[in-house]
Amino acid sequence: MSDAQETHSLLTWYDHHARDLPWRVSPSDRAVGVIPDPYQVWLSEVMLQQTTVAAVKEYFLKFVRLWPTVSDLAAATEEDVMKAWAGLGYYSRARNLKKCAEVVASEHEGQFPSTEAELLKLPGIGPYTAAAIAAIAFDQRAAVVDGNVERVLSRYFEITEQLPAAKVPIKAEMARLTPSDRPGDFAQAVMDIGATICTPKRPACALCPWMNNCKARQSGTAETLPRKAPKKTKPTRYGFAYVLRHPKNGAVLLQRRPPKGLLGGMSEVPGTEWSESRLEKQNFENAPAVRPWRKTPGIVRHTFTHFHLDVEVLVAEATDDFVPGPGQWWSAQNEIDEEALPTVMKKIISNAFEFS
């Protein structure tokens, strides 16, 4: 079967089986002239980086409700953006999201550029995101390669090199297959095949429109592809967290993390630095107040991209005359969920509430 025939068969499949996603214009709507909103395409693609569709849906809907246009997002405070993003992880994405919105609003009159080259100049937009926006929002012929596309094409062409080296031939094949007509739908079709049929384990090959010519299916190697280098063992870091409660209303003392670095700009409870060696003794130098601190049972464990974190949680009640330090504030129990707290801090506070 020729490339054109394979492309046609996949687009025909997509026309009948495309996933219903809140940021996507369906094939039937596109056929009658409905145009994707570049802002929503960009927003969804940034959110979907290293995050599942299921986790992103509610965040996407919240963002477009709060900030319907890129100019609205540009005008928002960074604190509000971080609060809305809290829990989604990889927080540098949120900071870059705000920066990118500001550039689009101030330098491009609120309109995203339509080409990969111009999109790549924007903060936080890399090769994948630039290709996805160009293809999906602007119908530009661009090779869009995410994890799903890597899996589908590595199997279809039986590309046996390990990732990341395999990215080069995979992208070359995607560039060759991508049609000039409906390139965005084609990219989304390959993604949908990977998400719903060509899954990592037990792919449903009998349902795939590319079944007959899939080399990995023919050789029985589908579940072994794409091949990846062995994962490195993640180290563990250790720290203490201090959850100080207000003596009258139980509010929690919070502070802002430095603007740069891991979890930059997010809210946190006071605590120690995260050390690569276990802290055997606690001297309370980093505690926000001199109090009789009580350690809660167990350890709060959280896993980041490159390391595990084990945190011991200590709880105390402030004195009536305690005054929060610079950059600190009290957050009422019914307002905690609205703070820009990363997941690890939510775990710590939950642990403190459970045992205090």
Residue pairs with C-beta under 8 A, 6 or more apart in sequence:
1 9
1 212
1 213
3 176
3 177
4 179
6 177
6 210
6 213
7 177
7 179
7 186
9 209
9 210
10 186
10 189
10 190
10 193
10 209
10 210
11 179
11 182
11 185
11 186
11 189
12 209
13 189
13 193
13 209
14 27
14 185
14 186
14 188
14 189
14 192
15 27
15 28
17 192
17 196
18 24
18 26
18 27
18 188
18 189
18 192
19 53
19 192
19 195
19 196
20 26
21 44
21 53
21 57
22 44
22 57
22 60
22 61
23 40
23 41
23 43
23 44
23 60
24 36
24 188
25 34
25 35
25 36
27 185
30 36
30 185
36 136
36 137
36 184
37 137
38 111
38 112
38 114
38 133
38 137
38 138
39 69
39 70
39 112
40 60
40 64
41 132
41 133
41 136
41 137
42 70
42 100
42 112
42 125
42 129
42 133
42 137
43 60
43 63
43 64
43 97
44 56
44 60
45 128
45 129
45 132
45 133
46 93
46 96
46 97
46 124
46 129
47 56
47 59
47 60
47 63
47 88
47 93
48 56
48 146
49 90
49 93
49 129
50 89
50 90
51 88
51 89
51 90
53 195
55 88
56 88
59 84
59 85
59 88
62 84
63 73
63 84
66 72
66 76
66 80
66 84
67 73
67 76
69 110
70 101
70 104
70 105
70 110
70 112
71 101
71 104
71 105
71 110
73 81
73 97
73 98
73 101
74 98
74 101
74 102
74 104
74 105
74 106
75 105
76 98
78 95
78 98
78 265
79 265
79 340
81 94
81 97
81 98
82 91
82 94
82 95
82 265
82 266
82 340
83 338
83 339
83 340
85 91
85 93
85 94
85 97
85 340
86 266
86 267
86 339
86 340
86 341
86 342
87 341
87 342
87 343
87 346
88 94
89 342
89 343
90 305
91 263
91 264
91 265
91 266
91 342
92 124
92 264
93 124
95 264
95 265
96 123
96 124
97 124
99 123
99 124
100 122
100 123
100 124
100 125
103 122
103 123
104 110
104 111
104 112
104 122
112 119
112 133
112 137
113 119
113 121
113 122
114 134
114 137
114 138
114 140
115 134
115 138
115 140
116 127
116 130
116 131
116 134
116 140
116 142
119 125
119 129
119 130
119 133
119 134
120 126
120 127
120 130
125 133
128 144
128 145
128 146
130 142
131 142
131 143
131 144
131 145
131 187
132 142
132 144
132 146
132 187
134 140
134 142
135 141
135 142
135 144
135 178
135 183
135 184
135 186
135 187
136 144
136 184
136 187
136 188
137 184
138 184
139 182
139 183
139 184
140 183
141 178
141 179
141 180
141 183
142 178
142 183
142 187
143 171
143 174
143 175
143 178
144 174
144 178
144 187
144 190
144 191
145 153
145 167
145 170
145 171
145 174
146 191
147 194
148 190
148 191
148 192
148 193
148 194
148 195
148 198
149 170
149 174
149 187
149 190
149 191
149 194
150 163
150 166
150 167
150 170
150 226
151 194
151 198
151 200
151 225
151 226
152 190
152 193
152 194
152 198
152 210
153 159
153 170
153 173
153 174
153 190
154 166
154 170
154 216
154 225
154 226
154 227
155 198
155 203
155 214
155 215
155 216
155 217
155 221
155 222
155 225
155 226
156 173
156 210
156 213
156 214
156 215
156 216
157 169
157 170
157 173
157 215
158 215
158 216
158 219
158 221
158 225
159 166
159 169
159 170
159 173
159 225
159 226
160 166
160 221
160 225
160 227
161 169
161 227
162 226
162 227
162 228
162 229
163 226
163 227
163 228
163 229
166 226
166 227
170 226
174 190
177 186
178 186
178 187
179 186
193 208
193 209
193 210
196 204
197 203
197 204
197 205
197 207
197 208
198 205
198 208
198 222
200 223
201 223
202 223
203 222
203 223
205 211
205 214
205 217
205 222
208 214
211 217
214 222
216 222
216 224
216 225
234 303
234 306
234 307
234 308
235 276
235 307
235 308
236 307
236 308
236 309
236 310
237 274
237 275
237 276
237 307
237 308
237 309
237 310
238 274
238 275
238 276
238 277
238 278
238 279
238 309
238 310
238 311
238 312
239 271
239 272
239 273
239 274
239 275
239 279
239 309
239 310
239 311
239 312
240 271
240 272
240 279
240 282
240 286
240 311
240 312
240 313
240 314
241 269
241 270
241 271
241 272
241 300
241 311
241 312
241 313
241 314
241 348
242 269
242 270
242 271
242 286
242 287
242 288
242 293
242 314
242 316
243 252
243 253
243 269
243 313
243 314
243 315
243 316
243 348
243 349
243 352
243 356
244 252
244 253
244 269
244 270
244 288
244 289
244 291
244 315
244 316
244 317
244 318
244 322
245 251
245 252
245 253
245 315
245 316
245 317
245 318
245 352
245 356
246 252
246 253
246 317
246 318
246 330
247 317
247 318
247 319
247 320
247 322
248 320
249 332
249 333
250 333
251 330
251 331
251 332
251 333
252 269
252 330
252 331
252 333
252 336
252 349
252 352
253 269
253 270
253 288
253 318
253 324
253 328
253 329
253 330
253 331
254 267
254 268
254 269
254 328
254 329
254 330
254 331
254 339
254 341
255 267
255 268
255 269
255 270
255 325
255 327
255 328
255 329
256 265
256 266
256 267
256 268
256 327
257 263
257 264
257 265
257 266
257 267
257 268
258 264
258 265
259 265
262 304
263 342
263 344
265 340
266 340
266 341
266 342
266 345
267 331
267 339
267 340
267 341
267 345
268 341
268 342
268 345
269 345
269 348
269 349
270 286
270 287
270 288
270 328
271 286
271 311
272 279
272 286
273 286
274 309
278 310
282 293
282 312
282 314
284 290
284 293
287 293
287 314
287 316
288 325
288 328
289 316
289 318
289 319
289 322
291 316
291 317
291 318
291 319
292 316
293 314
293 315
293 316
294 314
294 315
294 316
294 356
295 312
295 313
295 314
295 315
296 312
296 313
296 314
296 315
296 351
296 352
296 354
296 355
296 356
297 355
298 351
299 310
299 311
299 312
300 310
300 311
300 312
300 313
300 344
300 347
300 348
300 351
301 308
301 309
301 310
301 311
302 308
302 309
302 311
302 343
302 344
302 347
303 309
309 344
311 344
311 348
313 348
313 351
313 352
313 355
315 352
315 355
315 356
324 330
331 339
333 353
336 346
336 349
341 349
